[in-house]
């Protein structure tokens, strides 16, 4: 899988990423680092525990990382989840669970595509 295939699959904006990270080596370095980012894991734990504040923080971080790497579908779903979790509350708001399921699907799609690209070891 090429980087173009990877970004097409995840609905990402490779042209925008190339403007931010103008070398192929930097793109590969940062999408590889994305796989080690713990934002999604933290979000999963917080959602399961019903901790809105921690879930918001993790969703907001995931949104930021996704924006920086132009990870289309994941950026969209993480952004929507962040906004649902934003209002202060003692509990996870209605609708957040369904959005978290969408974030989970998009996260899996994104990480699978990145891993396939890295495994293919194609030039950028």
C-alpha positions as CSV (number, residue, x, y, z in Angstrom):
1,X,0.0,0.0,0.0
2,X,1.3,3.4,-0.9
3,X,1.0,6.5,1.3
4,X,-1.5,7.8,-1.3
5,X,-3.6,4.6,-0.9
6,X,-3.4,4.9,2.8
7,X,-4.7,8.4,2.9
8,X,-7.4,7.7,0.3
9,X,-8.6,4.8,2.5
10,X,-8.8,6.9,5.7
11,X,-10.3,10.0,3.9
12,X,-7.2,11.9,4.7
13,X,-5.7,15.0,3.1
14,X,-2.2,14.0,2.0
15,X,-1.6,17.2,0.1
16,X,-2.2,19.2,3.2
17,X,0.1,16.9,5.2
18,X,2.8,17.3,2.6
19,X,2.6,21.1,3.0
20,X,3.0,20.7,6.8
21,X,5.7,18.0,6.6
22,X,7.5,18.6,3.4
23,X,9.8,15.5,3.5
24,X,8.8,11.9,3.1
25,X,10.9,11.0,6.1
26,X,9.0,13.3,8.4
27,X,5.6,12.0,7.2
28,X,6.7,8.4,7.8
29,X,8.2,9.3,11.2
30,X,5.0,11.1,12.4
31,X,2.5,8.6,11.2
32,X,4.5,5.9,12.8
33,X,4.5,7.8,16.1
34,X,0.7,8.0,15.8
35,X,0.5,4.3,16.4
36,X,2.2,4.8,19.8
37,X,0.0,7.7,20.8
38,X,-2.1,6.8,23.8
39,X,-5.0,9.2,23.3
40,X,-7.4,6.5,22.0
41,X,-6.5,4.1,24.8
42,X,-7.1,6.9,27.3
43,X,-10.4,7.7,25.7
44,X,-11.5,4.1,25.8
45,X,-10.7,3.8,29.5
46,X,-12.4,7.1,30.4
47,X,-15.6,6.2,28.4
48,X,-15.7,2.8,30.0
49,X,-15.3,4.4,33.5
50,X,-18.0,7.0,32.7
51,X,-15.5,9.8,33.3
52,X,-16.6,12.7,31.1
53,X,-13.8,15.0,32.0
54,X,-11.0,12.5,31.1
55,X,-12.9,11.3,28.0
56,X,-13.2,14.9,26.8
57,X,-9.5,15.5,27.4
58,X,-8.5,12.3,25.5
59,X,-11.0,13.0,22.7
60,X,-9.7,16.5,22.3
61,X,-6.1,15.2,22.2
62,X,-7.0,12.6,19.6
63,X,-8.7,15.3,17.6
64,X,-5.6,17.4,17.7
65,X,-3.3,14.6,16.7
66,X,-5.7,13.7,13.9
67,X,-5.8,17.3,12.7
68,X,-2.0,17.6,12.7
69,X,-1.7,14.4,10.6
70,X,-4.7,15.2,8.4
71,X,-6.4,11.9,9.3
72,X,-9.8,12.7,7.7
73,X,-12.4,10.3,9.0
74,X,-10.9,10.0,12.4
75,X,-10.5,13.8,12.7
76,X,-14.2,14.2,11.9
77,X,-15.5,11.6,14.4
78,X,-13.1,12.7,17.1
79,X,-14.1,16.3,16.6
80,X,-17.8,15.5,16.9
81,X,-17.2,13.4,20.1
82,X,-15.1,16.2,21.6
83,X,-18.0,18.6,21.2
84,X,-20.6,16.2,22.7
85,X,-18.2,15.7,25.7
86,X,-17.3,19.4,26.1
87,X,-20.2,20.6,28.3
88,X,-19.4,20.1,32.0
89,X,-21.4,17.2,33.5
90,X,-21.0,14.5,36.0
91,X,-21.8,11.8,33.4
92,X,-21.1,10.8,29.8
93,X,-23.8,12.7,27.8
94,X,-26.4,11.0,25.7
95,X,-25.1,10.4,22.2
96,X,-21.4,10.1,23.3
97,X,-21.5,6.3,23.3
98,X,-22.7,6.1,19.7
99,X,-20.1,8.6,18.7
100,X,-17.4,6.7,20.5
101,X,-18.3,3.6,18.5
102,X,-17.8,5.6,15.3
103,X,-14.4,6.9,16.6
104,X,-13.4,3.3,17.4
105,X,-14.2,2.2,13.9
106,X,-12.3,5.2,12.4
107,X,-9.4,4.6,14.7
108,X,-9.2,0.9,13.7
109,X,-9.5,1.9,10.0
110,X,-6.7,4.5,10.4
111,X,-4.3,2.3,12.3
112,X,-4.9,-0.7,10.0
113,X,-4.2,1.5,6.9
114,X,-1.0,3.0,8.5
115,X,0.2,-0.5,9.4
116,X,-0.4,-1.7,5.9
117,X,1.5,1.2,4.5
118,X,4.4,0.6,6.8
119,X,4.4,-3.1,6.1
120,X,4.5,-2.5,2.4
121,X,7.6,-0.4,2.9
122,X,6.9,1.6,-0.3
123,X,8.7,4.8,-1.0
124,X,6.7,7.9,-0.3
